[in-house]
Structure formats: structure tokens, C-alpha cells
């Protein structure tokens, strides 16, 4: 026992009671008993402090990994919702920065013509949109950006880091997200005289890195997925000298699910997701206001076309469409997108779609084009000429019945003289109204919301994509069992 005069003893900090006068005792326990009975609240506080000190010393002896998962850094804190995450949770690999951050940081040299820094700014949303006064509601202008069509890798990565279903414990994960900016890595070397080895440089190093990971080895990649921000054909080089990289033909990729803005319809591991558009709602209210606005918009033109001819293509179909549009003065409007006028959307193309009942959507340089989603976000009804432009691409995001939201006219019929105007006018006002209602209902599935945590009650394109991936992995696991 410590003597009563010990300077570390808590009694020295207590005021001695004036009465009653206690007998002089040498027994410290007896004295403590007297003080406790006289000052119960003070001793309760001291007891709590002692317990807290014991907990601190105990915590210091715990393994570092336990402390990490219980108290993640503030920027990585996750709110997990069991009701929302019943399909599973996602672990995000912390890749070496050469596979993502260093690529986006080298935005000045990502293509040989100009800087990509503005396009990749604002977490992948790009520059704030300008020139939209009078085209969109004033309070929604801040939710618009000139978003690059190839920026989805950055957008998905940022969303995944803050998603409520992200887990920091890989042992509890249902899915593993690989935040590789493959589109930036391959796209940098698509032009000029770069070699096939240059285009595969990052991809080959990534495969080596993944093959050293415990959870990759456990499943051979079947529960892993990634977002590749270009079309699938940019990653399917079958032999040296051909276009693109060969990532999707590398042996390690045979089980990995990949999200792409254009998929290979014959590869079940490819999942087509919407191209990023310019509207990034900040709240559920933004979405509802936009839906009401485009549903009730006064549309003064029957159909429109935004695009440019392809002089290098034999029998260029875009030239046929522009010719028909030009002959239908007052019924069809067009915007010539030669050069960079329509690059990553513009006020001219947005207003064109806002004012038109229908928008013509031929294939782009590949079978899909970003304009499909710009058109539908504006509430305009797409007219397709190739089934592969949308119907075989975005099954998770579009209605099951193509005729419920779009019009299909075979390109050969148009070349042989079928009038687009007559087909569209023959649909009837009631059918057109129902088609627009369907598109407007589906608009949230075409958007990438501004908050990194997502919207409160509205599921956007990212949510739909992640739900689909988790559902796929859950079904795979059930089949294995």
C-alpha cells in the first residue's frame, strides 16, 4: 500500500471535509472507505478514468491490422448498409499508382494533339458546362459538365472508394474491384508509331501484380471486375501490328468481368455500361426536376441529327441521313459535328436534342456512340439503324422491349428510299408520348451522380452496374455450391 502522504495519491486533490472529525486511523483501506462514502460522485469519476486508461493500454497491444479495420482513415470511412448490401461487399485493390493516378496525372501527354487535363478534371466530370442559360433550368446549370466520353474509369474509381458496400476487409468481400485506368494506358499509345509492346506495357505489368495477390489466386479472377473506359475493340488486338492492346486476350483476363462503354456481344464477360454524359445530378431533387422538365418540353422539330460525314467510308450512311434531313426543312434539324464542335457534347447539340421529338442514331466509329445517351437524357427518342448500336449492348440499363423506347429502321431501307419522316409521323401521338414516358423513367440509369456516395434514393448508372456485378458473382457462387 502507498502511504497517505504519497504525492501521486488522489487524496491530495480532494478537499478534506470539515465535519465530522474522523478518528486518526493508520489503516488506509478504512480511510478510503470513509472518503468513498463521503464523496461517491468523485470516486465514480475517478473509477471511470482508471478504466479508460486500462482500455488505452490494452488497445496499444492489439495488432495493427485490427486497429486499421476498426478505425479507417477519415477519407476512407464507409457507412455499410446491410439492407442495401445484401448481394455482397466490394474490396478495392490499392494498386501501385502507375496503374491509375500516375496515368491521369500525365494528362498533358495522353494523346499527341492536345492536353487531356481539362477533360479529366473534377474527378472525371471535366470542365463546368457553359452556355446553357435558357436551355436547362437555371438551378440545374451547376450540375452540368463537359464530360469526356472516355472518363468512366476515373468516375467509377471515385464512386467505388466511397460506396456504402465497399469493405476494407478482403476476407469479407464478395467482389474485388481492380481500379486500373486501362483506357488511359492503352489510349496513350494508339496513335503515332507506337509498338504493340508499348500498348501492352501497363497491362502486362498489371497481370503480374494481380497474379501475386492472395485473393486473385484463390479464385483465378472469377470474382474480380474492372471498368475499362474505352470500347472493347481497343483491348482486343489478336496479332502484332493490328489496332489496340491485347489486354482482353491475356490469359489472366479469361475470368474477369469488365465494364465497358461498348461490349463484344459474343463475350459474356463484357458488360456494356452507359457512356458518361454531361448531367451529374447532385440530389434526388435534381433528377426529378430534370425528368419533369424534359417530359414537358415543347419540342418544335420532328427529328434531328448531330454528326459528321465519314469521307473515308464507302457509301457513308451518315451522308444519307444528312441528305434526308436537309430535304425536310422545318421538320428536321442538324448540327454538323465535323472538327470538334460536338466533342463531349455542347450547348448546340443539347439544345438540338431538347427541341426534337426523335434523334437519329447511326453507328459511330464503332457500333455505339455517346450521342445515344445525350439524346435520351434530353428526353428525345432514339432512331436506330443497326441493332448492335444499343439492343445488344446495354441490357442492364435499357427496357427489355426495344419498341417501348426507340424506333428501328433498317439502314438498307433508308438507302432504298424509305422516308424517315413518314415512318416517324406514322407512329401516332399516343405511342410517341408513351415512348417518351419510358425514356424519362429510365433517365437515372443513364446518369453518373455527382456525390461520391451516390444519391439518397435514386439508383444511377453506377449503382445499376455494381448491382449487376454483385448479382452475377452471387449467382456464380450459388452454382459452385
TORKE-957127 format. One line per field, with one value per residue (C-alpha): residue in one letter; chain; x, y, z. Coordinates in Angstrom, 3 decimals. Each point is the difference from the previous one (the first is absolute). Last residue first. Example, Ala and Ser with C-alpha at 12.3 -4.5 7.8 and 13.67 -1.06 7.14 Angstrom:
BEGIN
residuo [S  A]
cadena [A  A]
xx [13.670  -1.370]
yy [-1.060  -3.440]
zz [7.140  0.660]
This chain:
BEGIN
residuo [X  X  X  X  X  X  X  X  X  X  X  X  X  X  X  X  X  X  X  X  X  X  X  X  X  X  X  X  X  X  X  X  X  X  X  X  X  X  X  X  X  X  X  X  X  X  X  X  X  X  X  X  X  X  X  X  X  X  X  X  X  X  X  X  X  X  X  X  X  X  X  X  X  X  X  X  X  X  X  X  X  X  X  X  X  X  X  X  X  X  X  X  X  X  X  X  X  X  X  X  X  X  X  X  X  X  X  X  X  X  X  X  X  X  X  X  X  X  X  X  X  X  X  X  X  X  X  X  X  X  X  X  X  X  X  X  X  X  X  X  X  X  X  X  X  X  X  X  X  X  X  X  X  X  X  X  X  X  X  X  X  X  X  X  X  X  X  X  X  X  X  X  X  X  X  X  X  X  X  X  X  X  X  X  X  X  X  X  X  X  X  X  X  X  X  X  X  X  X  X  X  X  X  X  X  X  X  X  X  X  X  X  X  X  X  X  X  X  X  X  X  X  X  X  X  X  X  X  X  X  X  X  X  X  X  X  X  X  X  X  X  X  X  X  X  X  X  X  X  X  X  X  X  X  X  X  X  X  X  X  X  X  X  X  X  X  X  X  X  X  X  X  X  X  X  X  X  X  X  X  X  X  X  X  X  X  X  X  X  X  X  X  X  X  X  X  X  X  X  X  X  X  X  X  X  X  X  X  X  X  X  X  X  X  X  X  X  X  X  X  X  X  X  X  X  X  X  X  X  X  X  X  X  X  X  X  X  X  X  X  X  X  X  X  X  X  X  X  X  X  X  X  X  X  X  X  X  X  X  X  X  X  X  X  X  X  X  X  X  X  X  X  X  X  X  X  X  X  X  X  X  X  X  X  X  X  X  X  X  X  X  X  X  X  X  X  X  X  X  X  X  X  X  X  X  X  X  X  X  X  X  X  X  X  X  X  X  X  X  X  X  X  X  X  X  X  X  X  X  X  X  X  X  X  X  X  X  X  X  X  X  X  X  X  X  X  X  X  X  X  X  X  X  X  X  X  X  X  X  X  X  X  X  X  X  X  X  X  X  X  X  X  X  X  X  X  X  X  X  X  X]
cadena [A  A  A  A  A  A  A  A  A  A  A  A  A  A  A  A  A  A  A  A  A  A  A  A  A  A  A  A  A  A  A  A  A  A  A  A  A  A  A  A  A  A  A  A  A  A  A  A  A  A  A  A  A  A  A  A  A  A  A  A  A  A  A  A  A  A  A  A  A  A  A  A  A  A  A  A  A  A  A  A  A  A  A  A  A  A  A  A  A  A  A  A  A  A  A  A  A  A  A  A  A  A  A  A  A  A  A  A  A  A  A  A  A  A  A  A  A  A  A  A  A  A  A  A  A  A  A  A  A  A  A  A  A  A  A  A  A  A  A  A  A  A  A  A  A  A  A  A  A  A  A  A  A  A  A  A  A  A  A  A  A  A  A  A  A  A  A  A  A  A  A  A  A  A  A  A  A  A  A  A  A  A  A  A  A  A  A  A  A  A  A  A  A  A  A  A  A  A  A  A  A  A  A  A  A  A  A  A  A  A  A  A  A  A  A  A  A  A  A  A  A  A  A  A  A  A  A  A  A  A  A  A  A  A  A  A  A  A  A  A  A  A  A  A  A  A  A  A  A  A  A  A  A  A  A  A  A  A  A  A  A  A  A  A  A  A  A  A  A  A  A  A  A  A  A  A  A  A  A  A  A  A  A  A  A  A  A  A  A  A  A  A  A  A  A  A  A  A  A  A  A  A  A  A  A  A  A  A  A  A  A  A  A  A  A  A  A  A  A  A  A  A  A  A  A  A  A  A  A  A  A  A  A  A  A  A  A  A  A  A  A  A  A  A  A  A  A  A  A  A  A  A  A  A  A  A  A  A  A  A  A  A  A  A  A  A  A  A  A  A  A  A  A  A  A  A  A  A  A  A  A  A  A  A  A  A  A  A  A  A  A  A  A  A  A  A  A  A  A  A  A  A  A  A  A  A  A  A  A  A  A  A  A  A  A  A  A  A  A  A  A  A  A  A  A  A  A  A  A  A  A  A  A  A  A  A  A  A  A  A  A  A  A  A  A  A  A  A  A  A  A  A  A  A  A  A  A  A  A  A  A  A  A  A  A  A  A  A  A  A  A  A  A  A  A  A  A  A  A  A  A]
xx [-22.147  1.731  -3.337  -0.787  3.383  -0.618  -3.412  1.546  2.673  -2.628  -2.110  3.061  0.796  -3.589  -0.306  3.268  -1.225  -3.413  1.622  2.452  -2.788  -2.060  -2.209  -2.078  -0.697  2.848  2.196  3.500  2.754  2.311  -2.693  -0.204  -2.247  0.914  -3.053  -1.542  -1.873  -1.534  -1.565  -2.074  -3.315  0.630  0.550  -3.219  -2.021  1.454  -1.120  -3.467  -0.330  1.141  -2.587  -2.761  0.995  0.001  2.847  -0.650  1.790  3.200  -0.145  -0.987  2.883  2.538  -1.004  0.989  2.014  2.206  2.747  -2.560  -1.140  3.632  0.544  -2.731  -2.397  -0.297  -1.903  0.659  -1.457  -2.663  1.039  3.218  -1.933  2.344  0.342  3.578  2.641  0.927  -0.400  2.418  1.721  -1.964  -2.937  2.142  2.022  0.033  -3.488  1.259  -2.238  -1.196  -2.411  0.352  -2.884  0.898  -0.278  3.264  1.555  -1.107  1.956  3.166  -0.233  -0.046  2.520  2.735  0.215  -0.305  0.889  3.534  1.016  -3.616  -3.032  -3.066  -2.090  -2.680  -1.689  -3.767  -2.465  2.504  0.501  1.997  2.157  1.055  0.443  2.439  1.827  0.555  0.796  2.788  0.699  3.347  1.227  -2.943  1.869  3.315  0.566  -3.064  -3.025  -2.472  -3.130  -3.286  -3.672  -2.889  -3.623  0.448  1.993  -0.332  2.458  2.970  -0.982  -0.120  3.468  1.424  -1.286  1.526  3.325  -0.029  -0.325  3.422  -0.152  3.757  1.412  2.964  -2.300  -1.667  -2.758  -0.530  -2.426  -3.024  -3.271  -3.523  -3.634  -3.509  1.043  -1.794  0.176  -1.739  1.580  -2.433  1.893  3.367  -0.789  -1.777  2.952  2.450  -1.880  -0.187  3.733  1.019  -2.285  1.719  3.202  3.166  -0.849  2.874  -1.168  2.740  -0.155  2.231  -0.475  -2.472  1.193  0.563  1.094  2.730  0.417  -2.736  2.046  -2.026  -1.526  3.503  -0.638  -0.088  0.301  1.775  -0.408  2.262  -0.599  3.233  0.118  2.160  1.986  3.092  0.589  0.388  -2.544  -1.889  3.211  1.143  0.424  -1.363  0.069  1.946  3.772  0.550  -2.822  -3.378  -0.448  -3.091  0.358  -1.090  -2.782  -1.703  -0.829  1.778  -0.292  0.917  -1.704  1.237  -1.268  1.214  -1.994  1.174  3.612  1.778  -2.206  2.520  2.955  -1.691  -0.740  3.652  1.447  3.163  -1.868  -1.469  3.422  1.083  -3.281  0.432  3.503  -1.336  -2.775  2.322  2.307  -2.597  -0.279  3.777  0.608  -2.357  2.239  -0.578  0.240  -2.571  -3.304  -1.335  2.755  -1.673  -3.298  1.388  0.899  -2.863  -2.518  1.596  -0.435  0.264  -2.193  -0.301  -3.165  -0.275  -3.406  -1.696  2.286  0.160  3.575  1.027  -0.729  -0.191  -3.546  -1.825  -3.753  -0.670  1.979  2.720  2.953  -2.330  -1.272  3.485  1.071  -3.148  0.460  3.720  -0.594  -3.031  2.031  -0.096  -3.139  1.432  -2.366  -0.792  -1.697  -3.556  -1.206  0.757  -2.595  -2.782  -1.143  -0.426  -2.194  1.646  0.128  -0.561  3.500  2.032  2.989  2.546  0.537  2.454  3.132  0.513  -2.090  2.988  0.590  -0.326  2.708  0.434  -1.129  1.920  3.212  -0.286  2.569  0.106  0.943  2.334  -2.171  0.491  2.934  -1.452  -2.158  3.067  -1.787  -2.729  2.570  1.885  -3.226  -1.103  2.350  3.249  -1.533  0.576  -3.432  -1.901  -2.567  -3.601  -1.922  -3.688  -2.874  -2.828  -3.466  -1.614  1.839  -3.001  -1.701  3.321  0.954  3.704  1.131  3.587  2.910  2.745  0.683  -0.125  2.655  -1.389  -0.712  -1.202  1.787  3.294  -0.090  -0.346  2.864  2.309  -0.267  -1.258  2.480  -0.681  -3.710  0.661  1.869  -2.850  -2.616  1.822  0.125  -3.754  -0.631  2.048  -1.940  -3.340  1.118  1.053  -3.391  -1.790  2.313  -1.016  -3.668  0.213  1.660  -0.747  -0.438  3.050  2.024  -0.888  0.799  3.303  0.883  -0.827  2.109  2.837  0.111  2.020  -3.100  -0.417  -3.652  -2.168  -1.166  -3.464  0.386  2.311  0.364  3.406  0.138  1.192  3.095  2.319  -2.264  0.854  3.349  2.879  1.577  0.149  -0.866  -2.681  2.595  -0.337  -1.026]
yy [-24.776  1.176  1.029  2.079  1.707  0.893  1.394  2.209  1.151  1.014  1.785  1.892  1.078  1.014  2.040  1.721  0.951  1.199  2.089  1.567  0.821  1.789  -1.390  2.743  -0.061  1.953  0.644  -1.428  0.025  1.851  2.635  1.173  -2.705  -1.970  -0.053  -2.453  -2.062  3.205  0.650  -3.198  1.613  2.719  -2.628  -1.827  3.229  0.918  -3.305  0.463  3.469  -1.288  -2.764  2.494  2.426  -2.557  -2.054  0.995  3.343  -1.876  -2.349  2.799  2.223  -2.792  -0.422  -3.397  0.545  -3.034  1.397  0.402  -3.600  -1.145  1.800  -2.001  2.251  -0.595  2.386  0.295  -0.078  -2.712  -1.458  -1.317  -2.159  -0.957  3.601  1.353  -0.048  -3.618  -0.951  2.674  -1.412  -2.361  2.405  3.148  0.512  -3.734  0.197  2.285  2.779  1.512  2.885  1.380  1.792  3.405  0.547  1.961  -2.904  -2.139  2.016  0.385  -3.761  -0.940  2.790  -2.007  -2.268  -3.723  -2.265  1.358  3.264  0.880  -2.064  1.888  1.766  2.350  2.051  0.169  2.525  2.815  3.257  -1.450  -2.012  3.121  1.978  -2.627  -0.084  3.770  0.316  -2.492  -3.704  -1.684  1.167  1.398  2.902  -1.850  -0.242  -1.121  -0.121  1.582  0.619  -1.044  0.968  -1.963  1.009  3.656  -0.955  -3.670  -0.182  0.770  -2.799  -2.518  1.075  -0.040  -3.531  -1.201  1.669  -1.849  -3.244  0.352  -1.976  -0.713  1.449  2.417  2.997  -0.764  2.577  1.943  -0.297  1.373  -1.051  1.194  -1.054  1.461  3.523  2.465  -1.912  1.770  -1.588  -1.689  -3.272  1.771  2.264  -2.573  -2.381  2.796  1.026  -3.596  -0.573  3.231  -0.841  -3.354  1.951  1.330  -1.061  -0.575  1.022  0.043  -3.615  -2.940  -2.881  -2.472  -3.509  -3.056  -3.099  -2.210  -3.345  -1.515  0.477  -0.285  3.493  1.534  2.963  3.763  2.471  -2.775  -1.825  -3.001  -3.306  -1.957  -3.748  -0.129  3.089  -1.805  -1.691  3.332  0.389  2.806  1.984  -0.218  3.676  1.917  -0.313  -2.704  -0.073  -2.860  -2.499  -0.471  3.567  -0.021  2.899  2.917  -2.235  0.030  3.691  2.372  0.704  -3.430  -0.661  -2.994  -3.215  -2.836  -2.998  -2.343  1.200  -3.327  -0.449  -0.486  1.270  3.369  0.105  -0.578  2.583  -0.875  -0.693  3.494  1.670  -2.044  0.775  3.698  -0.023  -1.532  2.580  2.942  -0.914  -1.396  3.083  0.526  -3.650  0.372  2.810  3.743  1.725  2.760  -0.851  -2.748  0.477  2.371  -1.778  -3.215  1.411  2.513  -2.711  -2.408  2.318  -2.918  0.169  -3.813  -0.643  -3.239  -1.555  -1.892  1.500  -1.049  -1.312  3.140  2.198  3.652  -0.462  2.023  -0.386  3.586  1.294  2.542  -1.570  -1.477  3.409  1.382  -3.053  0.040  3.653  -0.443  -3.010  1.664  2.841  -1.158  1.921  3.210  2.012  3.593  0.581  0.647  -0.080  3.712  0.788  -1.707  3.137  1.885  -2.621  -1.251  1.652  3.624  0.300  -2.997  1.900  -1.484  -3.493  -0.482  -1.674  -3.752  -2.504  -2.295  0.936  3.712  -0.149  -2.748  2.054  3.072  -2.016  -1.734  2.265  0.157  -1.796  -2.884  -1.662  -0.772  2.432  2.882  -2.407  -1.490  0.280  -2.313  -2.705  0.534  -0.385  -3.241  -2.928  1.808  0.744  -3.561  -1.551  0.247  -2.629  0.910  -2.623  -0.210  -1.213  -2.419  -0.382  1.064  3.303  2.351  -1.478  -0.495  3.639  0.604  3.557  0.189  2.077  0.282  3.751  -0.196  -2.691  -3.372  -0.656  -3.556  -1.372  1.675  -0.833  -3.654  0.167  1.619  -2.959  0.889  0.932  3.689  -0.683  -1.544  3.085  2.224  -2.258  0.130  3.784  0.091  -2.226  2.322  3.019  -1.735  -0.803  3.598  1.261  -2.426  1.029  3.609  -0.913  -2.114  2.675  -0.724  -3.741  -0.232  2.061  -2.254  -3.149  1.473  0.723  -3.573  -1.314  2.242  -1.469  2.416  1.608  3.443  0.255  1.922  3.492  0.412  2.461  2.291  -2.339  -0.255  1.491  -2.583  0.386  -1.514  -3.054  -1.006  -1.504  0.978  2.187  -3.011  1.421  -2.633  -2.725  -2.284  -3.545]
zz [-54.311  -3.164  -1.492  3.101  -0.288  -3.634  0.896  2.676  -2.428  -2.563  2.626  1.174  -3.571  -0.718  3.187  -0.888  -3.466  1.224  2.739  -2.468  -2.456  2.665  2.743  1.619  3.752  1.610  -2.994  -0.305  2.635  -2.383  -0.406  -3.662  -1.429  -3.119  -2.257  -2.504  2.605  1.410  -3.456  0.007  0.960  -2.606  -2.678  0.874  0.043  -3.393  -1.459  1.490  -1.574  -3.389  0.143  0.765  -2.777  -2.791  -1.446  -3.614  0.332  0.832  -2.978  -2.397  1.144  -0.314  -3.647  -1.378  -3.214  -0.484  2.229  2.791  -0.438  0.031  3.302  1.704  1.836  3.764  2.249  3.722  3.531  0.151  -3.367  1.543  2.519  2.862  1.194  0.096  2.741  0.717  -3.676  -1.213  -3.073  -2.215  -0.438  -0.153  -3.188  -0.686  -1.435  -2.756  -1.432  3.273  0.650  3.521  1.793  1.490  3.741  0.260  1.927  -2.964  -2.572  2.053  0.591  -3.668  -0.776  1.742  -3.032  -0.560  -2.950  -0.372  -1.679  0.749  -0.938  -1.121  2.648  -1.360  2.721  0.498  1.477  -0.378  1.947  2.891  -2.406  -1.935  3.227  1.272  -3.333  -0.085  3.735  -0.494  0.352  0.544  -3.406  -1.942  -1.624  -0.097  -3.744  -1.889  2.257  -2.402  2.032  -1.537  -0.048  -1.483  -0.551  -0.977  -3.098  -0.816  -2.913  2.265  2.351  -2.831  -1.196  3.524  0.411  -3.291  0.878  3.296  -1.916  -1.622  -3.237  0.268  3.194  -0.231  -0.357  3.322  0.263  3.182  2.847  1.807  -1.640  0.666  -0.056  0.242  1.003  2.317  3.257  2.889  3.081  2.373  0.372  -0.182  2.971  2.119  -0.299  0.772  3.131  1.198  -0.509  1.718  2.933  0.461  0.552  -1.613  -3.514  -2.449  -3.482  -2.649  -1.176  0.908  -2.475  1.402  0.970  -2.221  1.903  -1.511  1.773  -2.147  -3.178  -3.214  0.205  0.309  2.245  -0.453  2.889  1.886  3.333  0.314  1.770  0.478  -0.760  -3.162  0.977  1.306  -3.360  -1.847  -2.801  1.725  0.499  -3.636  -0.800  -2.944  -3.784  -1.832  -0.469  2.379  0.096  1.686  1.192  2.184  2.472  -2.216  -1.338  3.411  -0.237  2.390  3.721  1.303  3.336  1.971  1.547  2.211  1.318  -2.806  0.328  0.506  3.077  2.824  -2.013  -0.460  3.712  0.925  -2.383  -1.969  -3.223  0.252  -0.209  -3.002  -1.767  0.719  -1.473  -3.206  -0.244  0.628  -2.914  -2.402  -2.218  0.030  -0.944  -2.952  -1.225  -0.032  -3.351  0.414  1.653  2.253  2.608  2.479  -0.502  1.485  3.425  0.060  -0.853  2.446  2.966  2.431  3.106  0.441  2.016  1.993  0.655  2.841  2.622  3.678  -0.149  -1.892  3.055  -1.011  -1.264  -2.622  0.060  1.076  -2.970  0.708  -1.818  -2.628  -1.074  -0.526  -2.009  -2.140  -1.000  -0.730  -2.242  -1.616  -1.561  -3.641  -1.075  1.453  2.182  -0.913  3.342  1.186  3.627  0.478  -2.751  1.973  1.868  -3.273  -1.654  -3.212  -3.419  1.034  1.415  -1.166  -1.403  2.370  1.375  2.863  -1.271  0.283  1.945  0.623  3.627  -0.816  -2.686  -2.599  -3.002  1.174  0.290  -3.364  -1.670  -3.774  -3.185  0.857  2.631  3.679  0.305  2.015  2.023  1.713  3.367  -1.340  -0.738  3.247  1.936  -1.664  -0.692  0.880  3.392  1.235  0.479  3.275  -0.921  0.768  1.993  -0.833  2.150  -0.552  -1.469  3.308  -0.266  0.012  3.062  1.769  -0.439  0.415  0.692  -1.139  1.260  -2.576  0.220  3.818  0.192  1.054  3.712  0.554  -3.065  0.801  3.737  -0.817  -2.510  2.556  2.363  3.526  2.763  -0.251  0.470  3.453  1.168  -1.165  1.626  3.338  -0.151  -0.668  3.020  2.224  -1.238  0.721  3.552  0.561  -1.077  2.318  2.792  -0.344  -0.069  3.182  2.160  3.659  -0.329  -2.203  2.464  2.926  -1.941  -1.083  3.597  1.055  -2.809  1.062  3.563  2.108  1.452  1.611  0.889  -2.408  0.862  -1.482  -1.401  -1.855  -2.933  -1.564  -3.449  -2.485  -2.162  2.643  0.196  -3.567  1.147  -2.229  2.739  2.385  3.453  0.611  -0.291  -2.978  0.640]
